[in-house]
Amino acid sequence: MFTDDIERTHELTELESIMMSRFANRFYLNREVDPAIVKGILNSARYAATGANVQPWRVHVTAGNAKERLINAISAAHEASPGDHSSEYRYLPETLPEPFASRLREFGTVFFGSLGIGREDVAARAANTARNCRFFDAPVALIFTIDRRLEKGSWLDLGMFIQNVMLAAKARGLDTCTQEFLSRYHAVIRANLPLGPEELVVCTMAMGYGDPDWAKRRPQMPKLPVEGFASFHGF
Ligand SMILES: Cc1cc2nc3c(=O)[nH]c(=O)nc-3n(C[C@H](O)[C@H](O)[C@H](O)COP(=O)(O)O)c2cc1C
C-alpha cells in the first residue's frame, strides 16, 4: 500500500528514472563503445562522495586486444582449475542468515528461470556462470580495485563510485553488469594488467550497448518495497 502510494504521487525526475531502469545486463550488442564516452562516465563518477575525501577507487579499463587477452586468460584458468582460485575477500558469509538466504534463492529462481535453465540443469548453470569470464561478451571490461590497507569505510566509498559509473553509463544508453565472481581470478588479472601489489581486486564490470531483445525479456529482480527496509520516525 505504502509503496503504491509513493509511486502514484511521486513524480520521477530524470535521474530517478535512470536509477529505476538500470539492471544487471548480461547480453550485449557487438558494438564498440567510444573511449571518450567511457572516459566521460569515469569523469562524472569521480564526483562520488567519499569519507574524508580519500577517493579510494582505482579502475583498470580494458577493450580490444587487452580485453581479449584478459578474457582468454581468465577463461583458460576457469576451465583448467576453478578450484585453485579464490577471492581475497569474502563477499557473503558461508551461511547466509534469513531473510537474505530466501532472497538469494529467489534470485536463483528468477534469474535461471529467465534463461530457461532448470534447477537440476547443472551443466547449463555452469555454462552460464562461465559467461562471467568473458564479461558477457561486452566490449568494455572494467576492473575495480582498492588499496588493501584501507578499511571497510573506504569500501563503502568504492561502492558509491561504482554506482555512479553504472548510472552515468545508463544515462548514456550503456548497460552494465557488476561482477564479484571474477575477484577470484585476481592473480590472472594481475598477470595481465599492471596492478600494484597494494591493489585488491574487489569486482569487475561489463559495459556496453545492451541487446534490445533481451531488455524486453530480461528478469525483473524483485525489489523490497520501501516499508520492507525503511522506518520513519517523527514524521
Ligand atoms: C557488487 C555486485 C556484484 C555482483 N556480482 C555479479 C556476478 O558476479 N555475476 C553476475 O552475473 N551478476 C552479478 N551482480 C549482479 C546482481 O546479480 C544483480 O545486481 C542483482 O541480481 C539485482 O538485479 P538488478 O541489478 O538487475 O536489479 C552483482 C551486482 C553487484 C552490485
Ligand as a Chemical Component Dictionary entry (heavy atoms), coordinates in Angstrom:
data_LIG
# 
_chem_comp.id                   LIG 
_chem_comp.type                 NON-POLYMER 
_chem_comp.pdbx_formal_charge   0 
_chem_comp.three_letter_code    LIG 
# 
loop_
_chem_comp_atom.comp_id 
_chem_comp_atom.atom_id 
_chem_comp_atom.alt_atom_id 
_chem_comp_atom.type_symbol 
_chem_comp_atom.charge 
_chem_comp_atom.model_Cartn_x 
_chem_comp_atom.model_Cartn_y 
_chem_comp_atom.model_Cartn_z 
_chem_comp_atom.pdbx_ordinal 
LIG C1  C1  C 0 28.738 -5.872  -6.148  1  
LIG C2  C2  C 0 27.937 -6.713  -7.111  2  
LIG C3  C3  C 0 28.437 -7.915  -7.547  3  
LIG C4  C4  C 0 27.735 -8.673  -8.491  4  
LIG N1  N1  N 0 28.293 -9.821  -8.974  5  
LIG C5  C5  C 0 27.714 -10.456 -10.022 6  
LIG C6  C6  C 0 28.387 -11.529 -10.663 7  
LIG O1  O1  O 0 29.499 -11.929 -10.288 8  
LIG N2  N2  N 0 27.795 -12.107 -11.728 9  
LIG C7  C7  C 0 26.561 -11.693 -12.191 10 
LIG O2  O2  O 0 26.067 -12.244 -13.175 11 
LIG N3  N3  N 0 25.890 -10.673 -11.589 12 
LIG C8  C8  C 0 26.443 -10.038 -10.534 13 
LIG N4  N4  N 0 25.826 -8.961  -9.950  14 
LIG C9  C9  C 0 24.516 -8.535  -10.436 15 
LIG C10 C10 C 0 23.427 -8.901  -9.429  16 
LIG O3  O3  O 0 23.095 -10.260 -9.547  17 
LIG C11 C11 C 0 22.192 -8.014  -9.688  18 
LIG O4  O4  O 0 22.572 -6.672  -9.467  19 
LIG C12 C12 C 0 21.054 -8.382  -8.773  20 
LIG O5  O5  O 0 20.559 -9.662  -9.063  21 
LIG C13 C13 C 0 19.905 -7.368  -8.861  22 
LIG O6  O6  O 0 19.446 -7.301  -10.185 23 
LIG P1  P1  P 0 19.439 -5.926  -10.992 24 
LIG O7  O7  O 0 20.818 -5.326  -10.903 25 
LIG O8  O8  O 0 19.081 -6.339  -12.408 26 
LIG O9  O9  O 0 18.423 -5.038  -10.355 27 
LIG C14 C14 C 0 26.474 -8.221  -8.976  28 
LIG C15 C15 C 0 25.979 -6.999  -8.516  29 
LIG C16 C16 C 0 26.695 -6.255  -7.598  30 
LIG C17 C17 C 0 26.135 -4.935  -7.132  31 
# 
loop_
_chem_comp_bond.comp_id 
_chem_comp_bond.atom_id_1 
_chem_comp_bond.atom_id_2 
_chem_comp_bond.value_order 
_chem_comp_bond.pdbx_ordinal 
LIG C1  C2  SING 1  
LIG C2  C3  SING 2  
LIG C2  C16 DOUB 3  
LIG C3  C4  DOUB 4  
LIG C4  N1  SING 5  
LIG C4  C14 SING 6  
LIG N1  C5  DOUB 7  
LIG C5  C6  SING 8  
LIG C5  C8  SING 9  
LIG C6  O1  DOUB 10 
LIG C6  N2  SING 11 
LIG N2  C7  SING 12 
LIG C7  O2  DOUB 13 
LIG C7  N3  SING 14 
LIG N3  C8  DOUB 15 
LIG C8  N4  SING 16 
LIG N4  C9  SING 17 
LIG N4  C14 SING 18 
LIG C9  C10 SING 19 
LIG C10 O3  SING 20 
LIG C10 C11 SING 21 
LIG C11 O4  SING 22 
LIG C11 C12 SING 23 
LIG C12 O5  SING 24 
LIG C12 C13 SING 25 
LIG C13 O6  SING 26 
LIG O6  P1  SING 27 
LIG P1  O7  DOUB 28 
LIG P1  O8  SING 29 
LIG P1  O9  SING 30 
LIG C14 C15 DOUB 31 
LIG C15 C16 SING 32 
LIG C16 C17 SING 33 
# 
